[in-house]
Amino acid sequence: MKNLKKLACALVLSGLVGVTQAASVTINPTSQMAMIGEAVSVEVLFSDFTDPLISGGFNFNYDTSFLDFDSIDFGANPLGLAFFPIDTAVDGVVGISFAGPLSLESGILGTLNFVATDLGTASLSTAAASPGFFDGSSYYVPGFGNASIEVSAVPVPAAVWLMASGLLGMVGLSRRT
């Protein structure tokens, strides 16, 4: 009997975890390259929201050492939702909330635009904002995603071509001698 209770509890808990982890807010692309001074954009995607959402919010975190926040674009917004940044670019966090109802399962929530400012790898992530997403009866927190932007001074393809042509030139000179 004890084992049956444990099994029932495990099944209930795994079912609850599966529901909360099914929905997600992610970043596309998950990896990209940019040069200093170049504008770079990422899309915030939502997927697998099976229940209509009444409202919600999340934070978009970015590395201020390598990126400056420029703007956010929610596109045409055919549903007429009220999307708005909560705290625009305060200490590397863009707070985003919406008022629904939002009944699409998947789609693009918006595009965030940045300017690359320094060499290195900028980390981007989506994270929970209190209290989370509200589906009309309860709040829950979906899964979230990460991405990165590699900022370089010289575009990598050009650097590779330059190095390759130099090596070929050196090989050509060594054959002449």
Contacts in CASP RR format, 6 or more apart in sequence:
PFRMAT RR
TARGET T0000
AUTHOR 0000-0000-0000
METHOD contacts of the structure
MODEL  1
MKNLKKLACALVLSGLVGVTQAASVTINPTSQMAMIGEAVSVEVLFSDFT
DPLISGGFNFNYDTSFLDFDSIDFGANPLGLAFFPIDTAVDGVVGISFAG
PLSLESGILGTLNFVATDLGTASLSTAAASPGFFDGSSYYVPGFGNASIE
VSAVPVPAAVWLMASGLLGMVGLSRRT
19 140 0 8 1.000
20 140 0 8 1.000
20 141 0 8 1.000
20 142 0 8 1.000
20 143 0 8 1.000
21 142 0 8 1.000
21 143 0 8 1.000
22 48 0 8 1.000
22 50 0 8 1.000
22 142 0 8 1.000
23 46 0 8 1.000
23 47 0 8 1.000
23 48 0 8 1.000
23 49 0 8 1.000
23 50 0 8 1.000
23 133 0 8 1.000
23 140 0 8 1.000
23 142 0 8 1.000
23 143 0 8 1.000
24 46 0 8 1.000
24 47 0 8 1.000
24 48 0 8 1.000
24 142 0 8 1.000
24 143 0 8 1.000
24 144 0 8 1.000
24 145 0 8 1.000
25 44 0 8 1.000
25 45 0 8 1.000
25 46 0 8 1.000
25 58 0 8 1.000
25 109 0 8 1.000
25 126 0 8 1.000
25 142 0 8 1.000
25 143 0 8 1.000
25 144 0 8 1.000
25 145 0 8 1.000
26 44 0 8 1.000
26 45 0 8 1.000
26 46 0 8 1.000
26 47 0 8 1.000
26 126 0 8 1.000
26 144 0 8 1.000
26 145 0 8 1.000
27 42 0 8 1.000
27 43 0 8 1.000
27 44 0 8 1.000
27 45 0 8 1.000
27 124 0 8 1.000
27 125 0 8 1.000
27 126 0 8 1.000
27 145 0 8 1.000
27 146 0 8 1.000
27 147 0 8 1.000
28 42 0 8 1.000
28 43 0 8 1.000
28 45 0 8 1.000
28 147 0 8 1.000
29 42 0 8 1.000
29 147 0 8 1.000
30 146 0 8 1.000
30 147 0 8 1.000
30 148 0 8 1.000
31 147 0 8 1.000
31 148 0 8 1.000
31 149 0 8 1.000
31 150 0 8 1.000
32 40 0 8 1.000
32 42 0 8 1.000
32 147 0 8 1.000
32 148 0 8 1.000
32 149 0 8 1.000
32 150 0 8 1.000
33 149 0 8 1.000
33 150 0 8 1.000
33 151 0 8 1.000
33 152 0 8 1.000
33 155 0 8 1.000
33 156 0 8 1.000
34 40 0 8 1.000
34 116 0 8 1.000
34 149 0 8 1.000
34 150 0 8 1.000
34 151 0 8 1.000
34 152 0 8 1.000
35 116 0 8 1.000
35 151 0 8 1.000
35 152 0 8 1.000
35 153 0 8 1.000
35 154 0 8 1.000
35 155 0 8 1.000
36 116 0 8 1.000
36 117 0 8 1.000
36 118 0 8 1.000
36 119 0 8 1.000
36 151 0 8 1.000
36 152 0 8 1.000
36 153 0 8 1.000
37 115 0 8 1.000
37 116 0 8 1.000
37 117 0 8 1.000
38 115 0 8 1.000
38 116 0 8 1.000
39 70 0 8 1.000
39 113 0 8 1.000
39 114 0 8 1.000
39 115 0 8 1.000
39 116 0 8 1.000
40 67 0 8 1.000
40 113 0 8 1.000
40 114 0 8 1.000
40 115 0 8 1.000
40 116 0 8 1.000
40 149 0 8 1.000
41 111 0 8 1.000
41 112 0 8 1.000
41 113 0 8 1.000
41 114 0 8 1.000
42 111 0 8 1.000
42 112 0 8 1.000
42 114 0 8 1.000
42 124 0 8 1.000
42 147 0 8 1.000
42 149 0 8 1.000
43 108 0 8 1.000
43 109 0 8 1.000
43 110 0 8 1.000
43 111 0 8 1.000
44 60 0 8 1.000
44 96 0 8 1.000
44 108 0 8 1.000
44 109 0 8 1.000
44 110 0 8 1.000
44 111 0 8 1.000
44 112 0 8 1.000
44 126 0 8 1.000
45 106 0 8 1.000
45 107 0 8 1.000
45 108 0 8 1.000
45 109 0 8 1.000
46 104 0 8 1.000
46 106 0 8 1.000
46 107 0 8 1.000
46 109 0 8 1.000
46 142 0 8 1.000
47 105 0 8 1.000
47 106 0 8 1.000
47 107 0 8 1.000
48 105 0 8 1.000
48 106 0 8 1.000
49 102 0 8 1.000
49 104 0 8 1.000
49 105 0 8 1.000
49 106 0 8 1.000
49 133 0 8 1.000
49 142 0 8 1.000
50 105 0 8 1.000
51 135 0 8 1.000
52 101 0 8 1.000
52 102 0 8 1.000
52 103 0 8 1.000
52 135 0 8 1.000
53 98 0 8 1.000
53 100 0 8 1.000
53 101 0 8 1.000
53 102 0 8 1.000
53 103 0 8 1.000
53 133 0 8 1.000
53 134 0 8 1.000
53 135 0 8 1.000
54 99 0 8 1.000
54 100 0 8 1.000
54 101 0 8 1.000
54 134 0 8 1.000
54 135 0 8 1.000
54 136 0 8 1.000
55 97 0 8 1.000
55 98 0 8 1.000
55 99 0 8 1.000
55 100 0 8 1.000
55 133 0 8 1.000
55 134 0 8 1.000
56 97 0 8 1.000
56 98 0 8 1.000
56 99 0 8 1.000
56 129 0 8 1.000
56 132 0 8 1.000
56 133 0 8 1.000
56 134 0 8 1.000
57 86 0 8 1.000
57 95 0 8 1.000
57 96 0 8 1.000
57 97 0 8 1.000
57 98 0 8 1.000
57 129 0 8 1.000
57 132 0 8 1.000
57 133 0 8 1.000
58 95 0 8 1.000
58 96 0 8 1.000
58 97 0 8 1.000
58 126 0 8 1.000
58 127 0 8 1.000
58 128 0 8 1.000
58 129 0 8 1.000
58 132 0 8 1.000
58 144 0 8 1.000
59 93 0 8 1.000
59 94 0 8 1.000
59 95 0 8 1.000
59 96 0 8 1.000
59 126 0 8 1.000
59 127 0 8 1.000
59 128 0 8 1.000
59 129 0 8 1.000
60 93 0 8 1.000
60 94 0 8 1.000
60 95 0 8 1.000
60 96 0 8 1.000
60 112 0 8 1.000
60 124 0 8 1.000
60 125 0 8 1.000
60 126 0 8 1.000
60 127 0 8 1.000
61 92 0 8 1.000
61 93 0 8 1.000
61 123 0 8 1.000
61 124 0 8 1.000
61 125 0 8 1.000
61 126 0 8 1.000
61 127 0 8 1.000
62 69 0 8 1.000
62 92 0 8 1.000
62 93 0 8 1.000
62 94 0 8 1.000
62 112 0 8 1.000
62 114 0 8 1.000
62 122 0 8 1.000
62 123 0 8 1.000
62 124 0 8 1.000
63 92 0 8 1.000
63 122 0 8 1.000
63 123 0 8 1.000
63 124 0 8 1.000
64 91 0 8 1.000
64 92 0 8 1.000
65 118 0 8 1.000
65 120 0 8 1.000
65 122 0 8 1.000
66 116 0 8 1.000
66 117 0 8 1.000
66 118 0 8 1.000
66 119 0 8 1.000
66 120 0 8 1.000
66 121 0 8 1.000
66 122 0 8 1.000
66 149 0 8 1.000
66 151 0 8 1.000
67 114 0 8 1.000
67 115 0 8 1.000
67 116 0 8 1.000
67 117 0 8 1.000
67 122 0 8 1.000
67 149 0 8 1.000
67 151 0 8 1.000
68 89 0 8 1.000
68 114 0 8 1.000
68 115 0 8 1.000
68 117 0 8 1.000
69 88 0 8 1.000
69 89 0 8 1.000
69 92 0 8 1.000
69 94 0 8 1.000
69 112 0 8 1.000
69 113 0 8 1.000
69 114 0 8 1.000
70 113 0 8 1.000
70 114 0 8 1.000
70 115 0 8 1.000
71 112 0 8 1.000
71 113 0 8 1.000
72 85 0 8 1.000
72 88 0 8 1.000
72 94 0 8 1.000
72 96 0 8 1.000
72 110 0 8 1.000
72 111 0 8 1.000
72 112 0 8 1.000
72 113 0 8 1.000
73 110 0 8 1.000
73 111 0 8 1.000
73 113 0 8 1.000
74 81 0 8 1.000
74 83 0 8 1.000
74 109 0 8 1.000
74 110 0 8 1.000
75 110 0 8 1.000
75 111 0 8 1.000
77 83 0 8 1.000
79 100 0 8 1.000
79 102 0 8 1.000
79 104 0 8 1.000
81 98 0 8 1.000
81 99 0 8 1.000
81 100 0 8 1.000
81 102 0 8 1.000
82 98 0 8 1.000
82 99 0 8 1.000
82 100 0 8 1.000
83 96 0 8 1.000
83 97 0 8 1.000
83 98 0 8 1.000
83 109 0 8 1.000
83 110 0 8 1.000
84 96 0 8 1.000
84 97 0 8 1.000
84 98 0 8 1.000
85 94 0 8 1.000
85 95 0 8 1.000
85 96 0 8 1.000
86 95 0 8 1.000
86 96 0 8 1.000
86 97 0 8 1.000
86 129 0 8 1.000
87 93 0 8 1.000
87 94 0 8 1.000
87 95 0 8 1.000
88 94 0 8 1.000
88 95 0 8 1.000
94 112 0 8 1.000
95 129 0 8 1.000
96 109 0 8 1.000
96 129 0 8 1.000
97 129 0 8 1.000
98 109 0 8 1.000
114 149 0 8 1.000
116 122 0 8 1.000
116 149 0 8 1.000
116 151 0 8 1.000
117 151 0 8 1.000
118 151 0 8 1.000
119 151 0 8 1.000
119 152 0 8 1.000
119 153 0 8 1.000
120 150 0 8 1.000
120 151 0 8 1.000
120 152 0 8 1.000
121 148 0 8 1.000
121 149 0 8 1.000
121 150 0 8 1.000
121 151 0 8 1.000
122 148 0 8 1.000
122 149 0 8 1.000
122 150 0 8 1.000
122 151 0 8 1.000
123 146 0 8 1.000
123 147 0 8 1.000
123 148 0 8 1.000
124 146 0 8 1.000
124 147 0 8 1.000
124 148 0 8 1.000
124 149 0 8 1.000
125 144 0 8 1.000
125 145 0 8 1.000
125 146 0 8 1.000
125 147 0 8 1.000
126 144 0 8 1.000
126 145 0 8 1.000
126 146 0 8 1.000
127 144 0 8 1.000
128 141 0 8 1.000
128 144 0 8 1.000
131 139 0 8 1.000
132 139 0 8 1.000
132 140 0 8 1.000
132 141 0 8 1.000
133 139 0 8 1.000
133 140 0 8 1.000
133 141 0 8 1.000
133 142 0 8 1.000
END
